[in-house]
């Protein structure tokens, strides 16, 4: 069972096999990279099929429906039926669309999410070990925003364009709190390498930085464009927003990209704040670490689904106010407090440091709450129906008019 | 470390291919019976008026500008955070001053109503 203790053995075995076939060492390395990339990309892509089933089922149960239950046991084969149906649908390309961009957008949408994965550490010694991983995540994470903008623009449809513009305003605005929240784990671990960030979490960072974790989580949901922040596709207002002109497999790629992005947010949250692959026995058996990471990511993903099934959509001015006037200042203040306290407690152990930061976070949260109450008082009071004064729509028949010509 | 970046380079080449494969397969698998009405713009059931490639309100552009300022400046803080152990107190204070300046910029944009949404 040496493989369980060191999964890199399989890479060595493959290398020896390829070298044995008479390939040059450089070509062997390239072949291994291609194989590794294929494995790393296909895994999430297949996992998405299950995610689609899970999300449909979970949201259905939350909303007191049954969800898919006809195809296979518990409807488990439903996503496969969907894929088959979408594959054999006619590929409609609008005559007025910008053809090249129209084709590129769904590809970019899914590829942009897949590209986040090479930076993620999957276990001790396996997965990403990129020295500027956090910066890489911020840079590559923006690609899916591009995809939506390109999709909305290329379709030459006014609803699509509206969806794309909303996306620009929304995703760009929520990028700022994410970048700020990501700074805190970097500061605590003194490294941008995700493997090092995981290694530094003797105490999970969610203890030392609960507010950045919350900011990261909320802003990431907005970044993915899910309910309650799904203004870019608001079905009831702009039909489907950016992907209104898409059908068949192209639409499916947007769909898969969104689901995978939501799960990736869970993975990143688990890596940055919940100790990544760490857990009992994960040091000795790296495969176990992969399981822990998956479990944590899946729990976070479930919360995202839960939020989706529970909250109504927010209005665009509320949406933008929330990020610029609440999340961003809050993140800046938390960052400053963390920086100061971390320098002061640099000699203390891991736990005192974490608890000290926890107390500071709690104080900032209480102050923010008080400030919010104050602001709320200054806003116009919400419309509350008084007993006996319920707004009732009444039909008043028009005055009978004299017939013309009298 | 170099090998990591080679791997990411390979991944950059492969990921779009993997995403494109189902689309291309679907394109050839499905029927193809285009007609002018089917390929028309889908808006409200009415005939569409004009092009969608129009100039749009400046509101969205303002948010992009504020974002640009913030994001570019925030990237400067990452090296500061990575090298935190090696920083003397002076450098820490300087970093804090930088954050305070960012906060001031935010307040300025706020008071100038660049962050308000007009209908």
Interface residues (C-beta under 8 A of the other chain):
Chain A: X29 X30 X33 X34 X36 X37 X38 X40 X41 X42 X45 X86 X87 X88 X89 X90 X91 X92 X93 X94 X95 X96 X103 X106 X107 X108 X109 X110 X111 X114 X115 X117 X118 X119 X128 X129 X130 X131 X134 X135 X136 X153 X155 X156 X157 X158 X159 X160 X161 X165 X168 X169 X172 X173 X175 X176 X179 X180 X183 X186 X187 X190 X191 X192 X244 X245 X248 X249 X250 X252 X253 X316 X317 X320 X321 X324 X325 X328 X329 X332 X333 X335 X336 X339 X340 X342 X343 X346
Chain B: X1 X3 X4 X5 X6 X7 X8 X10 X11 X12 X14 X15 X16 X18 X19 X20 X22 X23 X25 X26 X27 X29 X30 X31 X32 X33 X34 X36 X38 X39 X40 X41 X42 X43 X48 X51 X52 X53 X54 X56 X59 X60 X63 X64 X66 X67 X70 X71 X74 X75 X77 X78 X81 X82 X83 X84 X85 X89 X92 X95 X96 X99 X100 X102 X103 X106 X109 X110 X115 X116 X117
